[in-house]
């Protein structure tokens, strides 16, 4: 079975996000003053071939811990979005 896994990496909430700050400023300069906050991040889509959703989740979590996320500055979330 194959699983499509969505991994979202973002800065920890207690850290300053300069890219988000600049984006917020630009949006407000464009007249979108209703936007109050912007946080930036990355999204990865992993196609994982394994026997179960649980195993696909574990593999994605290991990928985050070993490569995709920096534990000093990042937090992440994992979602299984499709199986086929």
Secondary structure, DSSP 8 states (H G I E B T S, - for coil): -EEEEEEEEEE-TTS--HHHHHHHHHHHHTT-TT------EEEEEEEEE-S-HHHHHHHHHHHIIIII--TTTEEEEEEEEEE-
